[in-house]
Amino acid sequence: MHRLAIVSTAILLVVQVVPAPAADSPWAGRTVLVTGANRGLGLELARQLTAAGATVIGTAREPAEARELAALGARVEPLDVTDPAGVAELARRLDGVKLDALLNNAGYFGHRGPVAELDPEVARQEYEINALGPLRVTQALLPNLRLGTTRLVMNMSSGLGSLANAGRGGSAGYRASKAALNMLTVVLAAELKDEGFVCVAMSPGWVRTDMGGTGASLAPAESVAGILAVLGGLGPEDTGRFLNHDGAELPW
């Protein structure tokens, strides 16, 4: 009898520490596509979404190198957001696949100095990846999003894309590309609102990634946890907003 009592107590203790089921998450059962998901914020988005019960489709320019993404159980798709043919091929492979959310995360920060030192070709690449990339991908996957339930489009922006906060100067190409992305978000929100889409621009904050550097104030896990909490609570009335990772409204 003693032995049975001890075993029963142990089982009870195990049950008490089991985490809440993924069904409690707003992401459970959703299908989410994340661009640039092989590292940094994209990989962390894929990791936390998978843990929350979502089905993740993650894109990478070099899928063979996206080992951590594949290890999560995500579907890995090749994609260079600057390549129209590649974007069209992604849409072909996903024909008929329901998407509940598109997280346009892929980004590039090419120059941090003053305008006088900015190579226009670097600025062009920043614009191609940060603004035209999300445009191409969103256009191509609208049929998939229309099959989904939440119809959410998140464009990963930056506080540096705010015109109101541009007084310090520097990083003009990156800032301009993110400001353009913000405008795209507003226009998408206006055009797709009647179809029940929620389109938002999101700033992740200053994060310790390859882009943010080691001196940044936020860990990727902290930033992404905030982003997903904010996105998971959005409704139709939120479409067109520019939000920080903690849910605060940012100035355009």
HELIX and SHEET records of a PDB file:
HELIX    1   1 HIS A    2  VAL A   17  1                                  16    
HELIX    2   2 ALA A   22  ASP A   24  5                                   3    
HELIX    3   3 GLY A   40  ALA A   51  1                                  12    
HELIX    4   4 PRO A   63  GLU A   65  5                                   3    
HELIX    5   5 ARG A   67  ALA A   71  1                                   5    
HELIX    6   6 PRO A   84  ARG A   93  1                                  10    
HELIX    7   7 VAL A  115  GLU A  117  5                                   3    
HELIX    8   8 PRO A  120  TYR A  127  1                                   8    
HELIX    9   9 GLU A  128  LEU A  132  3                                   5    
HELIX   10  10 GLY A  133  ARG A  146  1                                  14    
HELIX   11  11 GLY A  159  GLY A  161  5                                   3    
HELIX   12  12 LEU A  163  ARG A  168  5                                   6    
HELIX   13  13 ALA A  172  LEU A  192  1                                  21    
HELIX   14  14 LYS A  193  GLU A  195  5                                   3    
HELIX   15  15 PRO A  220  GLY A  232  1                                  13    
HELIX   16  16 PRO A  236  ASP A  238  5                                   3    
SHEET    1   A 7 ARG A  75  PRO A  78  0                                        
SHEET    2   A 7 THR A  55  ALA A  60  1                                        
SHEET    3   A 7 THR A  31  VAL A  34  1                                        
SHEET    4   A 7 ALA A 101  ASN A 104  1                                        
SHEET    5   A 7 LEU A 152  MET A 156  1                                        
SHEET    6   A 7 VAL A 198  SER A 203  1                                        
SHEET    7   A 7 PHE A 242  ASN A 244  1                                        
END                                                                             
